[in-house]
């Protein structure tokens, strides 16, 4: 019987000025990873947490390269929404309970930066992905 649990593990690192200095998104449950774990790093690194949380999905979507494939577009949007969701939990704007789309594994502060590790229920964030013309809207 195939596994129906589609959970990703998001790790975000934020400096003392609330700027994102690192991130990765990896498959946590069964099955192989799809896409790069740092897929939107070029767009994300150096941005302020509030700026990322407040960026509308369609604005991020418009910033994607026009040559990106439908699957690449979907994956970039998945990364963006996962990061937004994780940051909203970290900032207390959203709950991080077991039944939510984002569950907190841990938040650690080492004196210079904060590391957030959350589990993202991909099934619960998929409806927020307004990707390509046809691949996600069948």
C-alpha positions in Angstrom: 0.0 0.0 0.0 1.5 3.4 -1.0 2.3 6.0 1.7 -0.2 8.9 1.6 1.8 11.1 4.0 3.5 13.8 2.0 5.5 15.8 4.6 8.5 18.1 3.9 11.0 19.3 6.5 11.8 23.0 6.3 14.8 24.5 8.0 15.2 28.3 8.2 17.9 30.4 9.7 17.3 34.0 10.6 19.9 36.5 11.9 19.4 39.0 14.7 18.1 41.6 12.2 15.3 39.2 11.1 17.0 38.6 7.7 16.9 35.1 6.3 20.4 33.7 6.0 19.7 30.1 5.2 17.0 27.6 4.2 16.4 24.1 2.9 13.3 22.1 2.2 13.6 18.4 2.0 11.2 15.4 1.7 10.7 13.9 5.2 8.4 11.0 4.4 8.7 8.0 2.0 9.5 8.6 -1.6 12.3 10.4 -3.3 12.9 14.2 -3.2 11.8 16.3 -6.1 13.7 19.4 -7.0 16.5 21.3 -5.3 16.5 21.8 -1.5 17.5 25.4 -1.9 15.3 26.1 -4.9 14.4 29.7 -4.1 17.5 30.7 -2.2 18.5 33.4 -4.7 15.2 35.1 -4.2 15.0 34.5 -0.4 18.4 34.9 1.2 18.9 38.4 2.7 15.2 39.3 2.8 13.5 40.4 6.0 11.1 37.9 7.6 8.1 40.4 7.5 8.8 41.1 3.8 8.6 37.4 2.9 5.5 36.8 5.0 3.7 39.8 3.4 4.7 39.0 -0.2 1.6 37.9 -2.1 1.9 34.5 -3.8 1.1 36.1 -7.2 4.0 38.6 -6.7 6.4 35.8 -6.0 5.0 33.9 -8.9 5.5 36.9 -11.3 9.1 37.0 -10.2 9.9 33.5 -11.5 11.8 33.1 -14.7 9.5 32.8 -17.7 11.6 29.8 -18.9 10.9 27.7 -15.9 9.0 24.4 -16.5 5.5 23.8 -15.1 7.0 21.4 -12.6 9.7 23.9 -11.6 7.1 26.5 -11.2 5.0 24.3 -9.0 8.0 23.4 -6.9 9.2 27.0 -6.5 5.7 28.0 -5.3 5.7 25.0 -2.9 9.0 26.2 -1.4 7.7 29.8 -1.2 4.5 28.9 0.5 6.3 26.5 2.9 8.8 29.3 3.8 5.9 31.8 4.3 4.0 29.3 6.5 7.1 28.4 8.6 8.0 32.1 9.2 4.4 32.9 10.1 4.5 30.2 12.8 7.9 31.4 14.0 6.6 35.0 14.4 3.5 33.8 16.2 1.1 34.8 13.4 0.0 31.2 12.9 -0.3 28.1 15.1 2.1 25.2 14.6 0.0 22.4 15.9 0.0 18.7 14.8 -3.2 19.2 12.8 -2.0 22.4 11.0 -0.2 22.6 7.7 3.0 23.5 9.6 4.1 21.7 12.7 7.0 23.0 14.7 9.8 20.5 15.4 12.1 23.1 17.1 13.1 26.7 17.4 16.6 27.4 18.6 18.5 30.6 19.3 22.3 30.5 19.7 23.0 34.1 20.5 23.5 35.2 16.9 20.8 33.5 14.9 17.5 31.6 15.2 17.0 28.3 13.5 13.5 27.1 12.9 12.7 23.5 11.9 9.1 22.7 10.9 7.2 19.9 9.1 5.1 21.0 6.2 2.0 18.9 5.3 2.2 19.3 1.5 -1.4 18.1 1.0 -2.6 21.1 3.1 -0.6 23.8 1.3 -1.2 22.5 -2.3 -4.5 24.5 -2.6 -2.5 27.7 -2.1 -0.3 27.0 -5.1 -1.5 29.0 -8.1 1.0 27.5 -10.5 1.1 26.8 -14.2 -1.8 26.9 -16.6 -2.6 23.2 -16.5 -0.4 20.9 -14.4 -2.1 21.6 -11.0 -5.6 22.4 -12.1 -6.9 19.1 -13.6 
